[in-house]
Amino acid sequence: MSTTNKKHERTRAQESSSAIERMYITMRHLFNRGFYKPMGVSGETLREALLLLRPEIYGSIGEEKAEIDGLLYVIDRLPQGIEECTFINLTSDEGYANSHFKPIIPPKRRRNCYRIDDEQMNIEITRGRSEIYDILTHLTFLFVESHKISKRVLIDEEGTTVRDWQKLENAVTSTKKLTQKEREIAITHTANILGRTFNELTESYSKFATENQPERLLHIVYWLGKLAIEEVVNGNKRTITFSPVLRERLGHHIHGEVWADNIKSVLHKHGLLQRPIHIISANMHSVMNSLFAKGTLKGSDAKKNIFEIYESLSNPKSSLMRNKVEKSALQNGMIYIKDSSGTNIDVQIFDTDKIDFSKTDFKYLETNVEDKAVIFVMDYAFGEQAYETLDEFLKPIKADREKIHLDVKSISIMGKAGILEGGKGDVMIPSAHIFEGTADNYPFKNELSKEDLLDCGVDVYEGTMITVLGTSLQNKEILKFFKKSTWNVIGLEMEGAHYQKAIQAASKVRGSINEDVKVRYAYYASDNPLETGSTLASGGLGTSGVRPTYVITKKILEQIFNS
């Protein structure tokens, strides 16, 4: 074996990993500082790291031409009108819900935002650090793109602009509704500004449009460029601030504690606090539909294959059908708790004593009411919020002057993840979670196995999952490294290690719950980012996700009822 010293050159994956680490250290520093100017000196490290990383989701961020798909992804996760704001203020839940300000909720992220005035947007942070990282990353992308626009339209330092910009300005500031001809003229000028083709913009145009703002793409490009021009010409830089209350509260589980206490009080009120509890982190439909769809739907719907029924229920147009199932569930043992804590995590509680199992596909033979399972379904958490909420819920509660430890029998986590081997809709069964950027690892005994899910009609993979710090910071080099390394990584998601940290703390360290609590994890693939260039951030699964979702749900419920 040769002992000659090799010349070590950093790989692209190592550079990317360092860039991610630098981004998170910088974001934490800026948060502690209280404010920064993204396109000023204080935002330079963040910009440079993002441009070095060049995440797949942000496409051509490192090139001169504008990135359209990345822009759409980001705009869907930020409040409408943010492109017009010079001041963006990240706050805690500070009472704006009780004011005249109308909440603006982004289509793809559950967060309350408030337009304070023409210049300022407030974004409420109630889901922990992961939410701050998510927002700052997206804003950095947005501002980098805005400066690409200003570079292409500014002729001199006095602020003289090219003809294309003047034409775009005329179209956006016009009070008249644009005709098809006027729209296409405006798109032509905008395409020149963005360095994109007329065809590319035409194809994307409707994706940006809203009912109230059909010309939204033009509006976004104009305002991004306008504020970037003001930064360059007048030095009027956009500023991101973090409210003192947010800085004081972050990391103290304020919202998670309120959320957990609300749920425990509901359990206590219904006499369920001392019954065996099975926790499932999933969506708000698969458990309910698995238990009640078959017994509720009559006529032609009932004659369909069960997966066809689930597909029908997943169709946005089937609200009447969904309402029937939900009504039946509420009448037969389901308690729905709409979140009021700020976590944006709704909850369903199923009392199996009130469910008629003869109308379901499940057999449950337990006859003693005190031993009958209570199924607690919590909606998806976001990143670090998974630890905050589950950690708080697993703590003992004081009720009627006595300390009650919850009898948690099992914790099941079902979610969406990016797969590194296989394709959309395939299933991953993890045996351990690893934190991205560290060697911190959480191995566990998964009650679910590959054999349990072989009948789901898709491929099933077993191995290690990476819990990533953010959905939009992966590039292909990092993903290839994950896949080829000895960690045996099969996929990536955002909450697994956080959940496992809470489970291990409660069961192994604090003794809040049973030491041998059963744990189940299963994920269905949203995409294979190595093949498609997208990430966890990719769009919905459509009907391809229905079968794996319900097969996993069925297997979890079967194990609960047979335990």
C-alpha positions as CSV (number, residue, x, y, z in Angstrom):
1,M,0.0,0.0,0.0
2,S,1.5,3.3,-1.1
3,T,2.1,5.9,1.7
4,T,2.9,8.7,-0.8
5,N,1.0,11.8,0.1
6,K,-1.7,12.6,-2.4
7,K,-2.4,16.1,-3.5
8,H,-5.8,16.8,-2.2
9,E,-8.2,18.8,-4.4
10,R,-11.6,19.7,-3.1
11,T,-14.4,18.0,-5.0
12,R,-17.5,19.9,-6.1
13,A,-19.5,18.0,-3.4
14,Q,-17.0,19.1,-0.7
15,E,-17.3,22.7,-2.0
16,S,-21.0,22.5,-1.9
17,S,-21.1,21.0,1.5
18,S,-18.9,23.8,2.8
19,A,-21.1,26.4,1.1
20,I,-24.2,24.9,2.8
21,E,-22.4,25.0,6.2
22,R,-21.3,28.6,5.6
23,M,-24.9,29.6,4.7
24,Y,-26.3,28.3,7.9
25,I,-23.6,29.8,10.1
26,T,-24.1,33.1,8.3
27,M,-27.9,33.0,8.6
28,R,-27.6,32.4,12.4
29,H,-25.2,35.2,12.7
30,L,-27.5,37.6,10.8
31,F,-30.4,36.5,12.9
32,N,-28.5,37.3,16.1
33,R,-27.4,40.6,14.6
34,G,-31.0,41.6,14.1
35,F,-31.0,42.9,10.5
36,Y,-29.0,42.9,7.3
37,K,-29.0,44.2,3.7
38,P,-29.1,41.2,1.4
39,M,-27.4,43.0,-1.5
40,G,-25.0,44.9,0.8
41,V,-21.8,43.9,2.5
42,S,-23.7,42.1,5.3
43,G,-25.4,39.8,2.7
44,E,-22.3,39.1,0.7
45,T,-21.4,35.8,2.3
46,L,-24.9,34.5,1.9
47,R,-24.9,35.5,-1.8
48,E,-21.5,34.0,-2.5
49,A,-22.3,30.7,-0.8
50,L,-25.6,30.4,-2.8
51,L,-23.9,31.2,-6.1
52,L,-21.1,28.6,-5.3
53,L,-23.7,26.0,-4.3
54,R,-26.0,26.6,-7.3
55,P,-28.8,24.4,-6.0
56,E,-30.8,22.4,-8.6
57,I,-34.0,24.1,-7.7
58,Y,-32.6,27.5,-8.5
59,G,-31.5,26.4,-12.0
60,S,-29.5,29.1,-13.8
61,I,-28.9,31.3,-10.7
62,G,-25.2,31.4,-11.6
63,E,-25.8,32.4,-15.2
64,E,-26.6,35.8,-16.8
65,K,-30.0,34.8,-17.9
66,A,-32.9,34.8,-15.4
67,E,-34.2,31.6,-13.8
68,I,-37.9,31.2,-14.5
69,D,-38.7,27.9,-12.8
70,G,-36.8,28.8,-9.7
71,L,-38.6,32.1,-9.6
72,L,-41.9,30.4,-9.8
73,Y,-40.9,28.0,-7.0
74,V,-39.8,30.8,-4.7
75,I,-42.8,33.1,-5.5
76,D,-45.2,30.3,-4.5
77,R,-43.6,30.1,-1.1
78,L,-43.4,33.9,-0.4
79,P,-46.3,36.3,0.2
80,Q,-47.9,38.0,-2.8
81,G,-46.5,41.5,-3.2
82,I,-43.1,40.8,-1.5
83,E,-41.3,41.8,-4.7
84,E,-42.6,45.4,-4.1
85,C,-41.2,45.6,-0.6
86,T,-38.0,47.3,0.5
87,F,-38.3,46.2,4.1
88,I,-39.0,42.6,5.1
89,N,-39.5,42.0,8.7
90,L,-39.5,38.5,10.2
91,T,-41.6,38.5,13.4
92,S,-43.0,36.1,15.9
93,D,-46.7,35.8,16.5
94,E,-47.1,39.3,17.8
95,G,-50.8,39.9,17.6
96,Y,-51.2,40.9,13.9
97,A,-54.1,38.4,13.6
98,N,-56.1,40.7,15.9
99,S,-55.4,43.8,13.8
100,H,-56.9,45.3,10.6
101,F,-54.1,43.8,8.6
102,K,-55.3,41.0,6.3
103,P,-53.1,37.8,6.4
104,I,-51.5,36.8,3.2
105,I,-50.8,33.1,3.0
106,P,-48.4,31.9,0.3
107,P,-49.9,29.1,-1.9
108,K,-47.2,26.5,-1.0
109,R,-46.3,27.4,2.5
110,R,-48.5,27.7,5.5
111,R,-47.4,31.0,7.1
112,N,-49.1,34.3,7.9
113,C,-47.7,37.4,6.3
114,Y,-48.9,41.0,6.6
115,R,-48.4,43.9,4.3
116,I,-47.8,46.8,6.7
117,D,-47.5,49.5,4.1
118,D,-46.3,50.0,0.5
119,E,-42.7,49.3,1.6
120,Q,-42.9,46.7,4.3
121,M,-43.9,43.0,4.5
122,N,-44.0,41.2,7.8
123,I,-43.7,37.4,7.8
124,E,-44.7,35.5,10.9
125,I,-42.2,32.8,12.0
126,T,-43.9,30.1,14.1
127,R,-42.2,27.0,12.9
128,G,-38.6,27.5,14.1
129,R,-35.3,28.0,12.5
130,S,-36.0,25.8,9.5
131,E,-38.6,28.4,8.4
132,I,-36.1,31.3,8.8
133,Y,-33.5,29.4,6.7
134,D,-36.2,28.6,4.1
135,I,-37.2,32.3,3.8
136,L,-33.7,33.8,3.8
137,T,-32.6,31.3,1.1
138,H,-35.5,32.2,-1.1
139,L,-35.1,35.9,-0.6
140,T,-31.4,35.7,-1.4
141,F,-32.3,34.0,-4.7
142,L,-34.9,36.6,-5.4
143,F,-32.5,39.5,-4.8
144,V,-29.7,37.9,-6.9
145,E,-32.2,37.5,-9.8
146,S,-33.4,41.1,-9.3
147,H,-29.8,42.4,-9.8
148,K,-29.5,40.4,-13.0
149,I,-32.5,42.4,-14.3
150,S,-30.9,45.7,-13.3
151,K,-27.6,44.8,-15.0
152,R,-29.4,44.1,-18.2
153,V,-31.5,47.3,-18.3
154,L,-29.3,50.0,-16.8
155,I,-27.2,51.9,-19.4
156,D,-25.4,54.3,-17.1
157,E,-24.9,55.2,-13.4
158,E,-27.5,57.9,-13.6
159,G,-30.2,55.3,-14.1
160,T,-30.9,55.6,-17.8
161,T,-32.6,52.4,-18.9
162,V,-33.0,50.5,-22.2
163,R,-36.1,50.7,-24.3
164,D,-37.2,47.2,-23.3
165,W,-37.5,48.4,-19.7
166,Q,-39.5,51.4,-20.6
167,K,-41.9,49.3,-22.5
168,L,-42.3,46.9,-19.6
169,E,-42.9,49.8,-17.3
170,N,-45.6,51.2,-19.5
171,A,-47.4,47.8,-19.6
172,V,-47.2,47.3,-15.8
173,T,-48.2,50.8,-14.8
174,S,-51.1,50.9,-17.3
175,T,-54.5,50.9,-15.6
176,K,-56.1,49.2,-18.6
177,K,-56.5,45.5,-19.0
178,L,-54.0,44.2,-21.5
179,T,-55.2,42.9,-24.8
180,Q,-53.6,39.7,-26.2
181,K,-51.5,41.8,-28.6
182,E,-50.3,44.2,-25.8
183,R,-49.5,41.2,-23.6
184,E,-47.4,39.6,-26.3
185,I,-45.6,42.8,-26.9
186,A,-44.8,43.1,-23.2
187,I,-43.7,39.5,-23.0
188,T,-41.3,40.2,-26.0
189,H,-39.6,43.0,-24.1
190,T,-39.6,41.1,-20.9
191,A,-38.0,38.1,-22.6
192,N,-35.2,40.4,-23.8
193,I,-34.7,41.7,-20.3
194,L,-34.5,38.2,-18.8
195,G,-32.4,36.7,-21.5
196,R,-35.1,34.1,-22.2
197,T,-37.1,33.2,-25.3
198,F,-40.6,34.5,-26.0
199,N,-41.7,30.8,-26.0
200,E,-40.2,30.2,-22.5
201,L,-42.1,33.1,-21.0
202,T,-45.3,32.3,-22.8
203,E,-45.3,28.8,-21.4
204,S,-44.6,30.1,-17.8
205,Y,-46.9,33.0,-18.0
206,S,-50.1,31.3,-16.8
207,K,-48.3,29.6,-13.9
208,F,-47.5,32.9,-12.3
209,A,-51.0,34.4,-13.0
210,T,-53.6,34.7,-10.3
211,E,-57.3,35.5,-10.6
212,N,-56.7,39.1,-9.4
213,Q,-53.4,39.5,-11.2
214,P,-53.3,37.9,-14.6
215,E,-50.2,39.8,-15.7
216,R,-48.3,38.8,-12.5
217,L,-45.1,37.7,-14.2
218,L,-44.7,41.1,-15.7
219,H,-45.4,42.7,-12.4
220,I,-42.9,40.6,-10.5
221,V,-40.1,41.2,-13.1
222,Y,-40.8,45.0,-13.1
223,W,-40.8,45.4,-9.3
224,L,-37.7,43.2,-8.8
225,G,-35.9,45.2,-11.4
226,K,-37.2,48.5,-10.1
227,L,-36.0,48.0,-6.5
228,A,-32.7,46.6,-7.8
229,I,-32.2,49.7,-9.9
230,E,-32.9,51.9,-6.9
231,E,-30.3,49.9,-4.9
232,V,-27.7,50.4,-7.6
233,V,-28.4,54.0,-8.6
234,N,-29.5,55.6,-5.2
235,G,-28.1,53.1,-2.7
236,N,-31.6,52.5,-1.3
237,K,-30.9,48.9,-0.3
238,R,-33.6,46.4,0.7
239,T,-33.4,45.4,4.3
240,I,-34.4,42.2,6.2
241,T,-35.0,42.6,10.0
242,F,-35.7,40.1,12.7
243,S,-38.0,41.4,15.4
244,P,-36.7,41.5,19.0
245,V,-39.6,39.2,20.2
246,L,-38.7,36.7,17.5
247,R,-35.1,36.7,18.6
248,E,-36.1,36.3,22.2
249,R,-38.6,33.5,21.6
250,L,-36.9,31.3,18.9
251,G,-35.8,28.0,20.2
252,H,-37.9,28.1,23.3
253,H,-40.7,25.9,22.0
254,I,-43.3,28.6,22.6
255,H,-45.7,27.5,19.9
256,G,-45.0,23.8,20.3
257,E,-45.8,23.9,24.0
258,V,-49.2,25.7,23.4
259,W,-49.9,23.2,20.6
260,A,-49.2,20.2,22.8
261,D,-51.1,21.6,25.8
262,N,-54.2,22.2,23.6
263,I,-54.2,18.6,22.4
264,K,-53.6,17.1,25.8
265,S,-56.5,19.2,27.2
266,V,-58.8,17.8,24.5
267,L,-57.7,14.3,25.2
268,H,-58.4,14.9,28.9
269,K,-61.8,16.4,28.2
270,H,-62.8,13.3,26.2
271,G,-61.4,10.9,28.8
272,L,-58.7,9.6,26.4
273,L,-55.5,10.8,28.3
274,Q,-54.8,7.5,29.9
275,R,-55.7,5.2,27.0
276,P,-53.0,3.7,24.8
277,I,-51.9,6.3,22.3
278,H,-50.5,5.7,18.8
279,I,-49.0,8.8,17.1
280,I,-49.0,9.1,13.4
281,S,-47.3,12.1,11.6
282,A,-49.0,12.1,8.2
283,N,-51.5,14.1,6.0
284,M,-55.0,14.9,7.1
285,H,-56.8,12.5,4.8
286,S,-55.2,9.0,4.5
287,V,-56.0,7.7,8.0
288,M,-59.5,9.1,8.0
289,N,-60.2,7.8,4.5
290,S,-58.7,4.4,5.3
291,L,-61.0,4.0,8.3
292,F,-64.2,5.6,7.0
293,A,-64.3,5.8,3.1
294,K,-65.5,2.2,2.6
295,G,-68.3,2.4,5.1
296,T,-69.5,5.9,4.0
297,L,-69.6,5.9,0.3
298,K,-72.6,4.3,-1.4
299,G,-73.7,3.5,-4.9
300,S,-71.2,3.7,-7.8
301,D,-68.5,5.0,-5.6
302,A,-68.6,2.0,-3.3
303,K,-68.3,-0.4,-6.2
304,K,-64.9,1.0,-7.2
305,N,-61.6,-0.6,-6.3
306,I,-60.5,0.9,-3.0
307,F,-57.5,2.7,-4.6
308,E,-59.8,4.2,-7.2
309,I,-61.9,5.6,-4.3
310,Y,-58.8,7.1,-2.7
311,E,-57.8,8.6,-6.1
312,S,-61.3,10.1,-6.4
313,L,-61.1,11.5,-2.9
314,S,-57.7,13.1,-3.8
315,N,-59.2,14.9,-6.7
316,P,-59.6,18.6,-5.9
317,K,-63.1,18.5,-7.5
318,S,-64.4,15.8,-5.1
319,S,-65.1,18.1,-2.2
320,L,-68.6,16.7,-1.8
321,M,-67.3,13.2,-1.5
322,R,-64.6,14.2,0.9
323,N,-67.1,16.1,3.1
324,K,-69.2,12.9,3.3
325,V,-66.3,10.9,4.6
326,E,-65.3,13.6,7.1
327,K,-68.8,14.0,8.4
328,S,-69.0,10.3,9.0
329,A,-65.6,10.3,10.7
330,L,-66.7,13.2,13.0
331,Q,-69.9,11.2,13.9
332,N,-67.9,8.0,14.7
333,G,-65.0,8.8,16.9
334,M,-62.9,11.4,15.1
335,I,-62.1,14.7,16.9
336,Y,-60.6,17.4,14.7
337,I,-58.4,20.0,16.3
338,K,-57.8,23.0,14.0
339,D,-54.5,24.6,15.0
340,S,-54.7,27.8,16.9
341,S,-51.1,27.8,18.4
342,G,-49.3,29.1,15.3
343,T,-47.6,25.8,14.5
344,N,-49.9,25.3,11.5
345,I,-50.2,21.6,12.5
346,D,-53.8,20.4,12.6
347,V,-54.6,17.2,14.5
348,Q,-57.1,14.4,14.2
349,I,-57.8,12.1,17.1
350,F,-59.6,8.7,16.5
351,D,-61.2,6.9,19.4
352,T,-61.3,3.3,18.2
353,D,-64.0,2.5,20.8
354,K,-66.4,4.4,18.6
355,I,-65.4,3.0,15.2
356,D,-67.5,0.2,13.7
357,F,-64.7,-2.0,12.3
358,S,-67.2,-4.2,10.4
359,K,-67.5,-1.3,8.0
360,T,-63.7,-1.1,7.5
361,D,-61.0,-3.2,6.0
362,F,-59.4,-3.7,9.4
363,K,-60.0,-6.2,12.2
364,Y,-59.6,-5.0,15.8
365,L,-60.3,-7.6,18.5
366,E,-59.6,-5.5,21.6
367,T,-62.8,-5.5,23.8
368,N,-61.7,-3.7,26.9
369,V,-62.4,0.0,26.5
370,E,-59.5,1.1,28.6
371,D,-57.1,-0.8,26.3
372,K,-58.6,0.4,23.0
373,A,-56.2,2.5,21.0
374,V,-56.4,6.2,20.5
375,I,-54.9,7.2,17.2
376,F,-53.4,10.7,17.2
377,V,-52.7,12.0,13.7
378,M,-50.6,15.2,13.4
379,D,-50.2,17.1,10.1
380,Y,-46.7,17.5,8.7
381,A,-44.2,19.5,10.7
382,F,-41.5,21.6,9.0
383,G,-37.9,20.8,9.7
384,E,-36.8,21.5,13.2
385,Q,-40.4,22.0,14.2
386,A,-40.8,18.2,14.2
387,Y,-38.6,18.1,17.3
388,E,-40.3,21.0,19.0
389,T,-43.8,19.7,18.7
390,L,-43.2,16.0,19.4
391,D,-40.8,16.8,22.2
392,E,-43.5,18.9,23.9
393,F,-46.3,16.4,23.3
394,L,-44.4,13.5,24.8
395,K,-43.8,15.3,28.1
396,P,-46.0,14.3,31.1
397,I,-49.0,16.4,31.8
398,K,-50.5,17.6,35.1
399,A,-54.2,16.9,35.2
400,D,-56.4,16.9,38.3
401,R,-53.4,17.6,40.4
402,E,-51.6,14.5,39.3
403,K,-48.7,14.0,36.9
404,I,-49.8,11.7,34.0
405,H,-47.3,10.1,31.7
406,L,-48.9,9.4,28.3
407,D,-49.1,5.7,27.4
408,V,-47.5,6.1,24.0
409,K,-47.4,2.7,22.3
410,S,-46.1,3.6,18.9
411,I,-44.9,6.6,16.8
412,S,-45.3,6.4,13.0
413,I,-43.9,8.9,10.6
414,M,-45.1,8.9,7.0
415,G,-43.9,11.5,4.6
416,K,-42.7,12.7,1.3
417,A,-39.0,12.5,0.4
418,G,-36.5,12.7,-2.4
419,I,-35.3,9.3,-3.5
420,L,-31.8,8.7,-4.8
421,E,-32.5,5.2,-6.3
422,G,-35.8,4.6,-7.9
423,G,-38.4,7.0,-9.0
424,K,-41.5,9.1,-8.2
425,G,-44.0,7.2,-6.1
426,D,-41.5,4.5,-4.9
427,V,-41.3,3.8,-1.1
428,M,-38.3,4.2,1.3
429,I,-38.0,2.4,4.6
430,P,-35.3,4.0,6.7
431,S,-33.1,2.2,9.2
432,A,-31.3,5.3,10.4
433,H,-31.4,9.1,10.0
434,I,-28.3,11.2,9.5
435,F,-28.1,15.0,9.9
436,E,-26.8,16.7,6.8
437,G,-23.4,18.4,7.3
438,T,-22.6,16.3,10.4
439,A,-21.9,12.7,11.3
440,D,-24.8,12.8,13.8
441,N,-26.8,9.6,13.3
442,Y,-29.9,8.1,14.7
443,P,-30.2,4.4,14.0
444,F,-33.5,2.7,15.2
445,K,-35.5,-0.4,14.9
446,N,-38.1,0.3,12.2
447,E,-41.3,-1.8,12.8
448,L,-42.0,-1.5,9.1
449,S,-39.9,-3.5,6.7
450,K,-39.5,-3.9,2.9
451,E,-41.5,-7.2,3.1
452,D,-44.5,-5.3,4.6
453,L,-44.9,-3.1,1.6
454,L,-44.0,-5.4,-1.3
455,D,-47.7,-5.5,-2.4
456,C,-47.9,-1.7,-2.9
457,G,-47.2,-2.0,-6.6
458,V,-44.1,0.2,-6.5
459,D,-40.4,-0.5,-5.7
460,V,-39.4,-0.4,-2.0
461,Y,-35.9,0.5,-0.8
462,E,-34.4,0.1,2.6
463,G,-31.4,2.1,4.0
464,T,-30.3,5.4,5.5
465,M,-32.1,8.7,5.1
466,I,-30.4,12.1,5.2
467,T,-32.3,14.8,7.1
468,V,-31.4,17.9,5.2
469,L,-31.3,21.4,6.5
470,G,-33.4,22.9,3.7
471,T,-35.4,21.6,0.8
472,S,-33.8,23.8,-1.8
473,L,-30.1,23.6,-1.1
474,Q,-29.1,20.4,-2.8
475,N,-27.2,20.0,-6.0
476,K,-26.4,16.9,-8.0
477,E,-22.8,16.6,-6.7
478,I,-23.9,16.4,-3.1
479,L,-26.7,14.0,-3.9
480,K,-24.2,11.7,-5.8
481,F,-21.9,11.8,-2.8
482,F,-24.7,10.8,-0.5
483,K,-25.6,7.9,-2.8
484,K,-22.1,6.6,-3.4
485,S,-20.8,7.0,0.2
486,T,-20.7,4.2,2.7
487,W,-23.6,5.7,4.6
488,N,-25.9,3.7,2.2
489,V,-28.2,6.7,1.7
490,I,-31.5,6.0,-0.2
491,G,-33.2,9.4,0.2
492,L,-33.5,12.8,1.8
493,E,-36.1,14.5,3.8
494,M,-36.4,17.3,6.4
495,E,-37.9,16.0,9.6
496,G,-36.7,12.4,10.3
497,A,-33.7,13.1,12.6
498,H,-35.7,15.8,14.4
499,Y,-38.5,13.3,15.2
500,Q,-36.1,10.6,16.2
501,K,-34.2,13.0,18.5
502,A,-37.5,13.8,20.3
503,I,-38.4,10.1,20.5
504,Q,-35.0,9.1,21.9
505,A,-35.0,11.9,24.4
506,A,-38.5,11.0,25.7
507,S,-38.0,7.2,25.8
508,K,-34.3,6.7,26.5
509,V,-33.2,9.8,28.5
510,R,-36.2,11.5,30.2
511,G,-38.3,8.4,30.7
512,S,-41.4,10.3,29.7
513,I,-42.7,7.4,27.6
514,N,-42.1,3.7,27.4
515,E,-38.5,2.8,26.6
516,D,-39.6,0.2,24.0
517,V,-42.0,2.4,22.2
518,K,-42.5,1.1,18.7
519,V,-41.2,3.3,15.9
520,R,-42.3,3.2,12.2
521,Y,-40.9,5.4,9.4
522,A,-41.9,5.2,5.7
523,Y,-41.6,7.7,2.9
524,Y,-42.9,7.9,-0.6
525,A,-40.8,9.5,-3.3
526,S,-41.8,12.9,-4.5
527,D,-39.0,12.7,-7.1
528,N,-35.6,11.4,-7.9
529,P,-33.5,14.7,-7.9
530,L,-30.6,12.9,-9.5
531,E,-32.6,12.2,-12.6
532,T,-34.8,15.2,-12.8
533,G,-32.8,18.0,-11.3
534,S,-35.5,18.9,-8.9
535,T,-35.5,18.3,-5.1
536,L,-37.8,17.7,-2.2
537,A,-39.2,21.0,-3.4
538,S,-40.8,19.3,-6.4
539,G,-44.5,19.5,-7.1
540,G,-47.3,17.3,-6.0
541,L,-47.3,13.6,-6.7
542,G,-50.7,13.6,-8.3
543,T,-52.3,10.1,-8.5
544,S,-48.9,8.4,-8.5
545,G,-48.6,9.1,-4.8
546,V,-52.1,7.7,-3.9
547,R,-51.2,4.0,-3.8
548,P,-48.0,4.3,-1.8
549,T,-49.6,6.7,0.7
550,Y,-52.5,4.4,1.4
551,V,-50.5,1.2,1.4
552,I,-48.2,2.7,4.0
553,T,-51.2,4.0,6.0
554,K,-52.9,0.6,5.8
555,K,-49.8,-1.2,7.0
556,I,-49.3,1.2,9.9
557,L,-53.0,0.8,11.0
558,E,-52.8,-3.0,10.7
559,Q,-49.8,-3.1,13.0
560,I,-51.5,-0.8,15.5
561,F,-54.7,-2.9,15.5
562,N,-52.7,-6.2,15.7
563,S,-50.3,-5.1,18.4
